[in-house]
């Protein structure tokens, strides 16, 4: 779910914060990455007929929303498809709103004898964002095939649960990561942080930030942006100023780093979402 920061009528007195929120509002109002990413010409083929070259071109088409071109390239592969190629196809089909086709592609991966990767399972999960029961089936399939879920799999499930307002269930997955692995990333926490802010549970949001730091996973620019924008939305400007003050006193330099990351994301054609950033 996209995180769309808005600049409140009255915000922190810190001019850098006001400028930062304005930059984020402008960035997220721009076209999404799928429409702004440059697309290779239709009918392109890789200069080198290797799996890596084909996957790079398929991925470029997928980012540009040219899902028909992804399918064309996959069907014309001059060699047996690899797991990354299957994964790109499944992701593209899921992104184009064809969940049944994405599942069929995953079935083809299993029939091919190519061992599925955690990334392939993550792509499969994205094909069914409205079916909670499907998550359990995927985890059981991963266990049966000896494929351990990685952070990206858990992050997707946590984000989906938060979208359904099932924050307690999402916390259960996060607790499992903290206790048993895989090691959570900032993204693992940020979806829950966003849900807390949307529900006005800022005390819980603060405790979650503390948990991030205690577990060696400090908030990144997206995490802080979710928290700060949520606080500004309800007029908690003094808390925002306190966060900024602590950031500066601890030498974290959050705003400077935030501006740097926004520039990077803008350069890559990305929009700022609770899912932006760490994919592992």
Backbone as JSON, one array per atom type, in Angstrom:
{
  "sequence": "XXXXXXXXXXXXXXXXXXXXXXXXXXXXXXXXXXXXXXXXXXXXXXXXXXXXXXXXXXXXXXXXXXXXXXXXXXXXXXXXXXXXXXXXXXXXXXXXXXXXXXXXXXXXXXXXXXXXXXXXXXXXXXXXXXXXXXXXXXXXXXXXXXXXXXXXXXXXXXXXXXXXXXXXXXXXXXXXXXXXXXXXXXXXXXXXXXXXXXXXXXXXXXXXXXXXXXXXXXXXXXXXXXXXXXXXXXXXXXXXXXXXXXXXXXXXXXXXXXXXXXXXXXXXXXXXXXXXXXXX",
  "N": [[0.85, -1.2, 0.0], [0.68, 2.14, -0.97], [2.55, 4.71, 0.62], [1.65, 7.9, 1.24], [2.81, 10.83, 1.86], [1.63, 13.87, 3.32], [1.75, 17.39, 3.49], [1.14, 18.98, 6.39], [-1.04, 21.76, 7.4], [0.09, 23.1, 9.47], [3.18, 22.58, 10.59], [6.21, 21.12, 11.92], [8.55, 23.45, 13.35], [10.97, 23.22, 12.25], [12.69, 24.04, 9.44], [13.97, 22.33, 7.65], [12.63, 19.93, 7.99], [10.06, 20.61, 7.08], [10.68, 21.13, 4.41], [11.53, 18.62, 3.67], [9.22, 16.99, 3.96], [7.63, 18.24, 2.04], [9.09, 17.61, -0.24], [8.77, 14.84, -0.25], [6.0, 14.64, -0.56], [5.74, 15.69, -3.13], [7.24, 13.82, -4.52], [5.84, 11.39, -4.17], [3.52, 12.01, -5.42], [4.13, 11.89, -8.01], [4.24, 10.0, -11.14], [3.99, 6.44, -10.88], [6.61, 3.97, -10.45], [6.33, 2.02, -12.4], [5.19, 3.32, -14.57], [6.94, 5.34, -15.1], [9.42, 4.32, -15.54], [11.88, 3.87, -18.02], [11.11, 2.17, -21.02], [12.35, -0.62, -22.83], [12.6, -0.82, -26.43], [9.81, -2.2, -28.23], [9.78, -5.66, -29.0], [12.46, -6.14, -28.57], [15.53, -7.99, -28.18], [17.96, -9.7, -26.17], [21.41, -8.73, -26.42], [23.26, -10.61, -25.83], [22.78, -14.04, -25.72], [22.07, -15.15, -23.03], [20.99, -16.5, -19.85], [21.1, -14.51, -17.81], [21.13, -12.11, -19.28], [18.71, -12.23, -20.66], [16.99, -12.2, -18.46], [17.49, -9.69, -17.39], [16.48, -8.0, -19.4], [13.79, -8.82, -19.48], [13.06, -8.06, -16.9], [13.32, -5.3, -17.1], [11.29, -4.69, -18.94], [9.14, -5.53, -17.36], [9.23, -3.72, -15.17], [8.51, -1.45, -16.53], [5.92, -1.92, -17.04], [5.3, -3.4, -19.26], [4.06, -6.05, -19.78], [3.28, -7.93, -21.65], [5.5, -8.08, -23.32], [7.31, -9.26, -21.62], [6.26, -11.85, -21.41], [6.48, -12.59, -24.08], [9.29, -12.73, -24.44], [9.92, -14.74, -22.61], [8.67, -16.95, -23.74], [10.19, -17.24, -25.97], [12.69, -18.11, -25.26], [15.97, -19.3, -25.84], [16.9, -21.46, -24.49], [16.58, -23.69, -21.68], [14.36, -22.48, -19.21], [15.45, -20.71, -16.28], [15.36, -20.57, -12.63], [15.39, -17.78, -11.78], [14.36, -16.61, -14.15], [11.8, -17.74, -14.35], [10.81, -16.61, -12.0], [10.76, -13.85, -12.58], [8.86, -13.87, -14.61], [6.58, -14.81, -13.21], [6.26, -12.75, -11.33], [5.71, -10.64, -13.07], [3.3, -11.45, -14.26], [1.67, -11.51, -12.0], [1.74, -8.79, -11.3], [0.4, -7.72, -13.45], [-2.18, -8.3, -12.98], [-3.02, -10.94, -13.29], [-3.54, -13.42, -11.68], [-4.15, -16.21, -11.83], [-2.72, -17.02, -14.07], [-0.17, -16.48, -13.13], [0.06, -18.39, -11.11], [-0.11, -20.66, -12.68], [2.27, -20.43, -14.09], [4.04, -20.79, -11.99], [3.46, -23.44, -11.37], [4.45, -24.59, -13.69], [7.13, -24.11, -13.27], [7.62, -25.88, -11.12], [7.1, -28.32, -12.41], [9.15, -28.36, -14.23], [11.37, -29.21, -12.95], [13.27, -27.54, -11.99], [14.66, -26.29, -9.06], [12.6, -24.44, -6.91], [13.02, -21.1, -5.73], [13.21, -18.96, -2.78], [12.58, -16.43, -3.65], [10.96, -16.96, -5.85], [8.74, -18.03, -4.58], [7.94, -15.78, -3.17], [7.13, -14.13, -5.29], [4.99, -15.67, -6.12], [3.28, -15.41, -3.9], [2.55, -12.74, -4.16], [0.69, -12.88, -6.11], [-1.69, -13.33, -4.97], [-3.02, -11.45, -3.15], [-5.37, -11.13, -1.8], [-6.13, -13.38, -0.44], [-5.94, -14.88, 2.44], [-5.7, -17.49, 3.32], [-4.11, -18.62, 1.44], [-1.52, -18.05, 2.08], [-0.74, -19.82, 4.12], [-0.76, -22.19, 2.68], [1.34, -21.75, 0.91], [3.55, -21.56, 2.64], [3.57, -24.16, 3.66], [4.1, -25.56, 1.33], [6.68, -24.61, 0.77], [8.08, -25.7, 2.91], [7.77, -28.43, 2.37], [9.25, -28.64, 0.07], [11.75, -28.08, 0.91], [12.62, -25.44, 0.99], [13.62, -22.66, 2.54], [11.85, -19.94, 3.98], [12.71, -16.59, 3.23], [13.67, -13.25, 4.33], [12.27, -11.56, 2.61], [9.96, -12.99, 1.95], [8.66, -13.18, 4.45], [8.36, -10.42, 4.92], [6.56, -9.65, 2.95], [4.27, -11.06, 3.74], [3.8, -9.95, 6.28], [3.26, -7.28, 5.56], [0.93, -7.67, 4.02], [-0.84, -8.69, 5.95], [-1.04, -6.46, 7.62], [-2.32, -4.71, 5.87], [-4.82, -5.83, 5.93], [-5.56, -5.1, 8.41], [-4.77, -6.83, 10.39], [-2.96, -6.66, 12.66], [-1.97, -7.86, 14.99], [-1.54, -10.49, 14.19], [0.41, -10.0, 12.27], [2.45, -9.11, 13.95], [3.02, -11.52, 15.15], [4.36, -12.93, 13.12], [6.58, -11.26, 12.88], [7.71, -11.57, 15.44], [8.42, -14.24, 15.25], [10.46, -14.07, 13.35], [12.33, -12.59, 14.82], [12.95, -14.37, 16.85], [13.59, -16.82, 15.64], [14.63, -16.4, 13.11], [14.29, -15.75, 9.55], [16.68, -13.0, 9.79], [15.14, -9.97, 10.58], [14.42, -7.09, 8.51], [14.48, -3.49, 8.07], [12.18, -3.05, 6.67], [10.55, -5.11, 7.55], [9.59, -4.21, 9.96], [8.44, -1.77, 9.28], [5.94, -1.89, 7.94], [4.23, -2.62, 10.02], [4.65, -0.45, 11.67], [3.53, 1.55, 10.13], [0.84, 0.71, 10.2], [0.29, 1.04, 12.93], [0.52, 3.86, 13.12], [-1.55, 4.67, 11.43], [-3.68, 3.83, 12.94], [-3.51, 5.45, 15.09], [-1.93, 4.66, 17.19], [0.44, 5.63, 18.69], [2.08, 5.33, 20.89], [2.61, 2.58, 20.86], [3.88, 2.57, 18.42], [6.22, 3.99, 19.0], [7.42, 2.22, 20.8], [7.89, 0.12, 19.08], [9.82, 1.2, 17.38], [11.88, 1.41, 19.24], [12.33, -1.31, 19.64], [13.3, -2.02, 17.14], [15.78, -0.7, 17.13], [17.02, -1.91, 19.33], [17.37, -4.45, 18.37], [19.32, -4.25, 16.5], [18.5, -3.19, 14.08], [18.14, -0.45, 12.88], [15.75, 2.23, 12.31], [15.02, 3.11, 8.93], [14.99, 5.56, 6.25], [12.38, 5.41, 5.22], [10.95, 4.28, 7.34], [11.22, 6.27, 9.37], [9.98, 8.34, 8.02], [7.34, 7.45, 7.75], [6.61, 7.45, 10.47], [7.04, 10.17, 11.26], [5.37, 11.59, 9.49], [2.91, 10.56, 10.26], [2.73, 11.49, 12.9], [2.74, 14.27, 12.47], [0.32, 14.48, 11.16], [-1.56, 14.25, 13.15], [-0.98, 16.4, 14.68], [1.15, 16.23, 16.48], [3.55, 17.83, 16.88], [5.55, 18.55, 18.66], [6.56, 16.13, 19.48], [7.66, 15.25, 17.11], [9.71, 17.14, 16.81], [11.23, 16.41, 19.01], [12.08, 13.86, 18.23], [13.65, 14.55, 16.04], [15.55, 16.09, 17.35], [16.79, 14.17, 19.03], [17.82, 12.55, 17.06], [19.74, 14.21, 15.89], [21.4, 14.72, 18.11], [22.44, 12.23, 18.6], [23.98, 11.9, 16.48], [22.83, 10.84, 14.2], [21.83, 12.11, 11.99], [19.37, 12.16, 10.53], [17.67, 13.68, 8.74], [19.43, 14.68, 6.77], [20.33, 12.26, 5.69], [17.88, 11.32, 4.85], [17.13, 13.12, 2.81], [19.17, 12.43, 1.02], [18.5, 9.77, 0.41], [15.97, 10.13, -0.74], [16.69, 11.5, -3.07], [18.09, 9.44, -4.32], [16.03, 7.54, -4.68], [14.32, 9.01, -6.33], [15.95, 9.25, -8.56], [15.97, 6.61, -9.42], [13.42, 6.28, -10.26], [11.56, 5.53, -8.36], [8.8, 5.38, -6.06], [7.95, 6.59, -2.79], [7.08, 4.25, -0.52], [5.64, 2.18, 2.04], [6.74, -0.17, 1.49], [8.94, 0.34, 0.06], [12.41, 0.2, -0.57], [14.3, -1.84, 1.42], [14.5, -5.06, 0.3], [15.18, -7.43, 1.19]],
  "CA": [[0.0, 0.0, 0.0], [1.56, 3.31, -1.05], [2.56, 5.71, 1.69], [1.58, 9.18, 0.57], [2.92, 11.89, 2.86], [1.03, 15.15, 3.01], [2.31, 18.46, 4.31], [0.06, 19.6, 7.17], [-1.08, 23.22, 7.37], [1.01, 23.57, 10.49], [4.1, 21.48, 10.85], [7.32, 21.46, 12.81], [9.23, 24.71, 13.04], [12.23, 22.91, 11.57], [12.47, 24.25, 8.01], [14.41, 21.18, 6.88], [11.56, 18.94, 8.03], [9.01, 21.06, 6.17], [11.16, 20.93, 3.04], [11.59, 17.18, 3.42], [7.86, 16.5, 3.74], [7.19, 18.76, 0.75], [9.75, 16.81, -1.27], [8.15, 13.53, -0.29], [4.66, 14.78, -1.14], [5.93, 15.85, -4.56], [7.76, 12.57, -5.08], [4.81, 10.35, -4.21], [2.46, 12.42, -6.33], [4.59, 11.66, -9.38], [3.83, 8.7, -11.64], [4.63, 5.3, -10.25], [7.81, 3.51, -11.13], [6.01, 1.22, -13.57], [4.87, 4.17, -15.7], [8.0, 6.3, -15.36], [10.64, 3.64, -15.93], [12.01, 3.78, -19.48], [10.87, 0.84, -21.56], [13.08, -0.97, -24.05], [11.71, -0.87, -27.6], [9.06, -3.44, -28.41], [10.42, -6.67, -29.82], [13.9, -6.23, -28.31], [16.12, -9.24, -27.71], [19.26, -9.41, -25.58], [22.58, -8.83, -27.29], [23.91, -11.88, -25.49], [21.73, -15.02, -25.41], [22.35, -15.81, -21.76], [19.88, -16.32, -18.89], [21.19, -13.23, -17.11], [20.77, -11.04, -20.2], [17.26, -12.31, -20.87], [16.3, -11.8, -17.24], [17.62, -8.23, -17.26], [15.56, -7.36, -20.34], [12.44, -9.12, -19.0], [12.83, -7.23, -15.72], [13.14, -3.92, -17.56], [9.94, -4.63, -19.47], [8.19, -5.66, -16.25], [9.21, -2.45, -14.44], [7.84, -0.46, -17.36], [4.53, -2.33, -17.23], [5.14, -4.05, -20.58], [4.01, -7.46, -19.37], [3.22, -8.76, -22.85], [6.87, -8.27, -23.8], [7.93, -10.25, -20.72], [5.77, -13.16, -21.82], [7.07, -12.88, -25.39], [10.68, -13.15, -24.26], [9.97, -16.04, -21.93], [8.27, -17.99, -24.69], [11.19, -17.37, -27.04], [14.0, -18.43, -24.69], [16.7, -20.31, -26.61], [17.44, -22.44, -23.54], [15.61, -24.01, -20.64], [14.25, -21.37, -18.25], [16.04, -20.85, -14.96], [14.49, -20.11, -11.56], [15.18, -16.33, -11.85], [13.49, -16.26, -15.26], [10.45, -18.08, -13.91], [10.41, -15.64, -10.97], [10.42, -12.6, -13.25], [7.59, -14.08, -15.3], [5.51, -14.9, -12.21], [6.08, -11.4, -10.8], [5.08, -9.83, -14.11], [1.9, -11.88, -14.39], [0.97, -11.04, -10.8], [1.62, -7.33, -11.39], [-0.54, -7.36, -14.51], [-3.53, -8.7, -12.57], [-3.34, -12.28, -13.82], [-3.1, -14.36, -10.64], [-4.22, -17.61, -12.25], [-1.59, -17.24, -14.97], [1.03, -16.51, -12.3], [0.1, -19.7, -10.46], [0.2, -21.64, -13.71], [3.7, -20.32, -14.36], [4.73, -21.43, -10.87], [3.29, -24.88, -11.57], [5.4, -24.97, -14.73], [8.44, -24.15, -12.62], [7.73, -27.13, -10.38], [7.15, -29.43, -13.36], [10.41, -28.32, -14.98], [12.44, -29.81, -12.17], [14.15, -26.49, -11.46], [14.29, -26.04, -7.66], [12.09, -23.08, -6.68], [13.72, -20.29, -4.72], [12.34, -18.14, -1.93], [12.1, -15.31, -4.48], [9.84, -17.45, -6.66], [7.59, -18.13, -3.69], [7.49, -14.41, -2.89], [6.38, -13.71, -6.47], [3.72, -16.39, -6.09], [2.45, -14.78, -2.88], [2.03, -11.47, -4.67], [-0.42, -13.14, -7.03], [-2.9, -13.62, -4.21], [-3.01, -10.52, -2.03], [-6.66, -11.09, -1.13], [-6.45, -14.71, 0.07], [-5.08, -15.16, 3.58], [-5.47, -18.94, 3.42], [-3.08, -18.99, 0.48], [-0.22, -17.9, 2.74], [-0.44, -21.08, 4.8], [-0.45, -23.18, 1.65], [2.67, -21.46, 0.37], [4.54, -21.93, 3.64], [3.64, -25.62, 3.71], [4.78, -26.0, 0.11], [8.1, -24.32, 0.94], [8.63, -26.7, 3.83], [7.81, -29.72, 1.68], [10.29, -28.6, -0.97], [13.03, -27.77, 1.52], [12.99, -24.06, 0.66], [13.37, -21.85, 3.73], [11.4, -18.57, 3.7], [13.67, -15.55, 3.56], [13.05, -12.04, 4.87], [11.33, -10.99, 1.65], [8.7, -13.71, 2.08], [8.03, -12.71, 5.68], [7.99, -9.01, 4.78], [5.33, -9.56, 2.15], [3.16, -11.54, 4.56], [3.55, -8.93, 7.32], [2.62, -6.14, 4.91], [-0.42, -8.05, 3.64], [-1.64, -8.78, 7.17], [-1.31, -5.09, 8.06], [-3.32, -4.16, 4.97], [-6.1, -6.38, 6.39], [-5.71, -4.66, 9.8], [-4.46, -7.95, 11.27], [-1.66, -6.25, 13.17], [-1.49, -8.84, 15.96], [-1.01, -11.62, 13.42], [1.67, -9.53, 11.69], [3.44, -9.12, 15.03], [3.41, -12.91, 15.36], [5.38, -13.25, 12.13], [7.78, -10.51, 13.23], [8.3, -12.23, 16.61], [9.06, -15.47, 14.77], [11.72, -13.68, 12.72], [13.26, -12.17, 15.86], [13.34, -15.51, 17.67], [14.07, -17.99, 14.88], [15.14, -16.04, 11.8], [15.46, -14.98, 9.14], [16.86, -11.71, 10.44], [14.25, -8.96, 10.0], [14.96, -5.86, 7.95], [13.66, -2.33, 8.43], [10.88, -3.23, 6.03], [9.76, -6.03, 8.38], [8.96, -3.4, 11.01], [7.8, -0.54, 8.8], [4.53, -2.11, 7.65], [3.53, -2.57, 11.3], [4.75, 0.93, 12.1], [2.51, 2.28, 9.36], [-0.48, 0.35, 10.73], [0.15, 1.72, 14.22], [0.29, 5.29, 12.9], [-2.88, 4.83, 10.86], [-4.64, 3.57, 14.01], [-3.28, 6.4, 16.16], [-1.27, 3.97, 18.3], [1.8, 6.16, 18.6], [2.89, 4.74, 21.95], [3.08, 1.3, 20.33], [4.83, 2.87, 17.33], [7.49, 4.33, 19.63], [8.0, 0.99, 21.34], [8.37, -0.68, 17.95], [11.08, 1.82, 16.97], [12.87, 0.98, 20.23], [12.62, -2.72, 19.35], [14.15, -2.02, 15.95], [17.13, -0.29, 17.51], [17.57, -2.93, 20.23], [17.69, -5.66, 17.61], [20.32, -3.95, 15.49], [17.85, -2.87, 12.8], [17.66, 0.92, 13.08], [14.8, 2.72, 11.3], [15.58, 3.76, 7.75], [14.3, 6.79, 5.88], [10.95, 5.15, 5.07], [10.41, 4.09, 8.69], [11.11, 7.57, 10.02], [9.02, 9.15, 7.29], [6.01, 6.97, 8.16], [6.36, 7.9, 11.84], [6.97, 11.62, 11.33], [4.17, 12.08, 8.81], [1.78, 10.2, 11.1], [2.7, 12.41, 14.03], [2.33, 15.58, 11.97], [-1.08, 14.42, 10.77], [-2.4, 14.45, 14.35], [-0.55, 17.59, 15.38], [2.14, 15.95, 17.52], [4.77, 18.44, 16.35], [6.6, 18.55, 19.67], [7.18, 14.8, 19.43], [8.5, 15.24, 15.91], [10.91, 17.92, 17.1], [12.03, 15.62, 19.93], [12.72, 12.81, 17.43], [14.72, 15.17, 15.26], [16.62, 16.48, 18.28], [17.52, 12.97, 19.42], [18.57, 12.1, 15.89], [20.92, 15.06, 15.73], [22.3, 14.56, 19.27], [23.09, 10.93, 18.49], [24.78, 11.88, 15.26], [22.19, 10.02, 13.18], [21.67, 12.92, 10.79], [18.27, 11.56, 9.78], [17.16, 14.47, 7.62], [20.42, 14.68, 5.68], [20.28, 10.95, 5.05], [16.58, 11.21, 4.19], [17.23, 13.82, 1.53], [20.02, 11.65, 0.12], [17.76, 8.61, -0.05], [14.92, 10.6, -1.65], [17.34, 11.75, -4.35], [18.38, 8.14, -4.93], [14.77, 6.94, -5.13], [13.84, 9.77, -7.48], [16.79, 8.89, -9.7], [15.61, 5.27, -9.87], [12.03, 6.25, -10.65], [10.77, 4.86, -7.33], [7.97, 6.19, -5.18], [8.17, 6.25, -1.39], [6.01, 3.46, 0.05], [6.08, 1.42, 3.21], [7.46, -1.34, 1.0], [10.12, 0.77, -0.68], [13.71, 0.09, 0.1], [14.94, -3.12, 1.63], [13.73, -6.17, -0.18], [15.72, -8.68, 1.69]],
  "C": [[0.88, 1.23, 0.0], [1.44, 4.2, 0.16], [2.66, 7.07, 1.03], [1.63, 10.3, 1.6], [2.25, 13.17, 2.39], [1.62, 16.19, 3.94], [1.18, 19.12, 5.08], [0.1, 21.12, 7.07], [-0.07, 23.8, 8.36], [1.93, 22.41, 10.83], [5.21, 21.97, 11.75], [7.96, 22.77, 12.37], [10.53, 24.46, 12.3], [12.03, 23.07, 10.07], [12.93, 23.07, 7.17], [13.34, 20.1, 6.86], [10.45, 19.33, 7.07], [9.42, 20.83, 4.72], [11.16, 19.45, 2.69], [10.2, 16.62, 3.14], [7.3, 17.0, 2.41], [7.8, 17.95, -0.38], [9.11, 15.44, -1.4], [6.75, 13.6, -0.91], [4.75, 14.92, -2.65], [6.36, 14.56, -5.21], [6.67, 11.54, -5.21], [3.64, 10.73, -5.09], [2.84, 12.2, -7.77], [4.15, 10.29, -9.85], [4.61, 7.59, -10.98], [5.79, 4.82, -11.08], [7.48, 2.75, -12.4], [5.74, 2.08, -14.79], [6.01, 5.11, -16.04], [9.29, 5.63, -15.78], [10.72, 3.56, -17.46], [11.84, 2.35, -19.94], [11.76, 0.57, -22.75], [12.11, -1.0, -25.23], [11.0, -2.21, -27.7], [9.82, -4.38, -29.33], [11.92, -6.81, -29.6], [14.29, -7.64, -27.87], [17.49, -8.91, -27.13], [20.39, -9.55, -26.59], [23.31, -10.14, -27.07], [22.84, -12.89, -25.08], [22.03, -15.82, -24.16], [21.15, -15.62, -20.83], [19.91, -14.97, -18.2], [20.75, -12.08, -18.01], [19.26, -11.04, -20.47], [16.5, -11.83, -19.63], [16.36, -10.29, -17.04], [16.62, -7.51, -18.17], [14.1, -7.6, -19.91], [12.09, -8.24, -17.8], [12.58, -5.77, -16.11], [11.74, -3.73, -18.14], [8.9, -4.67, -18.35], [8.08, -4.36, -15.46], [8.46, -1.37, -15.2], [6.37, -0.81, -17.61], [4.25, -2.98, -18.56], [5.12, -5.57, -20.39], [3.88, -8.41, -20.57], [4.6, -9.05, -23.41], [7.62, -9.28, -22.92], [7.54, -11.65, -21.15], [6.36, -13.56, -23.16], [8.49, -13.39, -25.24], [10.77, -14.51, -23.61], [9.65, -17.17, -22.9], [9.31, -18.23, -25.77], [12.58, -17.71, -26.52], [14.7, -19.52, -25.51], [17.34, -21.38, -25.73], [16.36, -22.7, -22.49], [15.55, -22.88, -19.62], [14.85, -21.71, -16.9], [15.05, -20.35, -13.91], [14.32, -18.59, -11.58], [14.27, -15.9, -13.0], [12.03, -16.59, -14.95], [9.94, -17.03, -12.92], [10.0, -14.32, -11.6], [9.09, -12.72, -13.98], [6.43, -14.09, -14.31], [5.21, -13.51, -11.65], [5.35, -10.51, -11.8], [3.6, -10.18, -14.26], [1.09, -11.42, -13.19], [0.73, -9.54, -10.87], [0.61, -6.9, -12.44], [-1.97, -7.82, -14.2], [-3.96, -10.03, -13.12], [-2.89, -13.34, -12.82], [-3.13, -15.81, -11.06], [-3.07, -17.96, -13.19], [-0.29, -17.31, -14.18], [1.17, -17.85, -11.61], [0.42, -20.8, -11.46], [1.69, -21.63, -14.06], [4.51, -20.97, -13.23], [4.62, -22.95, -10.96], [4.25, -25.39, -12.64], [6.81, -25.04, -14.18], [8.63, -25.45, -11.88], [7.87, -28.32, -11.32], [8.48, -29.5, -14.09], [11.55, -29.02, -14.25], [13.44, -28.81, -11.64], [13.73, -26.22, -10.01], [13.78, -24.62, -7.47], [12.86, -22.38, -5.58], [12.71, -19.54, -3.87], [11.79, -16.96, -2.72], [10.93, -15.73, -5.35], [8.58, -17.57, -5.82], [7.05, -16.74, -3.34], [6.67, -13.88, -4.06], [5.02, -14.39, -6.51], [2.77, -15.77, -5.07], [1.81, -13.49, -3.38], [0.86, -11.67, -5.63], [-1.73, -13.34, -6.3], [-2.98, -12.74, -2.97], [-4.33, -10.5, -1.27], [-7.05, -12.44, -0.53], [-5.49, -15.08, 1.19], [-4.75, -16.64, 3.7], [-4.34, -19.38, 2.5], [-1.7, -18.93, 1.1], [0.19, -19.2, 3.41], [-0.06, -22.15, 3.8], [0.96, -23.0, 1.11], [3.75, -21.87, 1.36], [4.68, -23.45, 3.75], [4.35, -26.17, 2.49], [6.29, -25.75, 0.21], [8.76, -25.35, 1.85], [8.78, -28.04, 3.15], [8.94, -29.78, 0.66], [11.66, -28.24, -0.41], [13.54, -26.38, 1.2], [12.63, -23.17, 1.85], [12.91, -20.44, 3.34], [12.49, -17.57, 4.09], [12.92, -14.31, 4.05], [12.02, -11.45, 3.92], [9.97, -11.66, 1.73], [7.95, -13.21, 3.32], [7.56, -11.27, 5.56], [6.7, -8.84, 4.0], [4.13, -9.98, 2.98], [2.8, -10.51, 5.63], [2.82, -7.73, 6.72], [1.17, -6.46, 4.54], [-1.33, -8.11, 4.86], [-2.0, -7.38, 7.69], [-2.35, -4.42, 7.16], [-4.72, -4.63, 5.36], [-6.37, -6.01, 7.85], [-5.49, -5.8, 10.79], [-3.07, -7.73, 11.87], [-1.1, -7.28, 14.16], [-0.9, -10.05, 15.27], [0.32, -11.24, 12.76], [2.78, -9.53, 12.72], [3.91, -10.54, 15.31], [4.49, -13.33, 14.37], [6.69, -12.53, 12.44], [8.48, -11.15, 14.43], [9.01, -13.52, 16.2], [10.41, -15.15, 14.13], [12.76, -13.34, 13.79], [13.8, -13.37, 16.65], [14.03, -16.63, 16.88], [14.72, -17.65, 13.55], [14.04, -16.24, 10.75], [15.5, -13.61, 9.8], [15.95, -10.67, 9.79], [15.02, -7.77, 9.46], [14.08, -4.7, 8.4], [12.27, -2.46, 7.84], [9.98, -4.14, 6.85], [8.97, -5.26, 9.43], [8.07, -2.3, 10.44], [6.33, -0.73, 8.47], [3.7, -2.05, 8.93], [3.54, -1.15, 11.84], [3.69, 1.78, 11.4], [1.11, 2.0, 9.91], [-0.73, 1.02, 12.07], [-0.19, 3.2, 14.02], [-1.11, 5.53, 12.34], [-3.97, 4.65, 11.91], [-4.47, 4.53, 15.19], [-2.59, 5.8, 17.38], [0.21, 4.38, 18.35], [2.68, 5.68, 19.75], [3.46, 3.41, 21.49], [4.09, 1.51, 19.21], [6.2, 3.2, 17.92], [8.19, 3.11, 20.2], [8.57, 0.12, 20.22], [9.7, -0.12, 17.43], [12.2, 1.42, 17.93], [13.29, -0.47, 19.98], [13.54, -2.84, 18.14], [15.6, -1.74, 16.34], [17.79, -1.35, 18.38], [17.99, -4.19, 19.5], [18.63, -5.38, 16.44], [19.75, -3.66, 14.12], [17.28, -1.47, 12.89], [16.7, 1.36, 11.98], [15.52, 3.36, 10.13], [14.72, 4.96, 7.39], [12.8, 6.57, 5.74], [10.29, 4.99, 6.43], [10.19, 5.43, 9.38], [10.06, 8.44, 9.33], [7.59, 8.75, 7.66], [5.66, 7.52, 9.53], [6.16, 9.42, 11.9], [5.72, 12.15, 10.65], [2.92, 11.74, 9.62], [1.63, 11.14, 12.28], [2.25, 13.81, 13.6], [0.84, 15.6, 11.65], [-2.01, 14.67, 11.97], [-1.91, 15.6, 15.21], [0.47, 17.38, 16.47], [3.51, 16.51, 17.1], [5.9, 18.46, 17.38], [7.31, 17.21, 19.71], [8.1, 14.69, 18.23], [9.81, 15.97, 16.18], [11.82, 17.16, 18.06], [12.77, 14.51, 19.18], [13.89, 13.38, 16.64], [15.88, 15.58, 16.16], [17.45, 15.3, 18.72], [18.37, 12.46, 18.27], [19.85, 12.9, 15.73], [21.91, 14.84, 16.87], [23.06, 13.25, 19.23], [23.91, 10.79, 17.22], [24.17, 11.07, 14.14], [21.99, 10.79, 11.89], [20.54, 12.44, 9.91], [17.87, 12.37, 8.56], [18.14, 14.52, 6.45], [20.39, 13.36, 4.94], [18.97, 10.78, 4.29], [16.59, 11.9, 2.83], [18.07, 13.03, 0.53], [19.26, 10.46, -0.45], [16.63, 9.0, -1.01], [15.51, 10.87, -3.02], [17.63, 10.44, -5.08], [17.11, 7.51, -5.48], [14.21, 7.67, -6.34], [14.64, 9.41, -8.73], [16.46, 7.52, -10.27], [14.15, 5.17, -10.32], [11.12, 5.59, -9.64], [9.91, 5.86, -6.58], [8.19, 5.71, -3.76], [6.94, 5.52, -0.87], [6.55, 2.76, 1.29], [6.84, 0.2, 2.78], [8.73, -0.96, 0.26], [11.37, 0.47, 0.11], [14.18, -1.33, 0.21], [14.03, -4.24, 1.2], [14.24, -7.48, 0.32], [15.47, -8.78, 3.18]]
}
